Amino acid sequence: MYQTLLRLYNGGKGKLTEAGLKKAVTLGWITAAEYKQITGEDYSA
């Protein structure tokens, strides 16, 4: 799932938003650490 979300986010230029990534963390699809790897920002709910 991490690779898919990373591709969809595409450094903020893709179809996936930061809000979508935060939802992925709450659903357990990625961890907060993976969120930080994708966005470069710390996860906060």
C-alpha positions, 0 to 999 in steps of 0.5 A: 500500500505504501508504494501505491500511496507514494505514487498517487501523492507524487510529491504533492502533485498527484491525485492524493492529498495530504488529507487522504494520506492522513486518512490512510494512517487512521485506517492503518494502511500506512504508519505515521513514519511512512506518512513522514517519508511520503510528505516530509512532515510529521503526522498529526491527527 
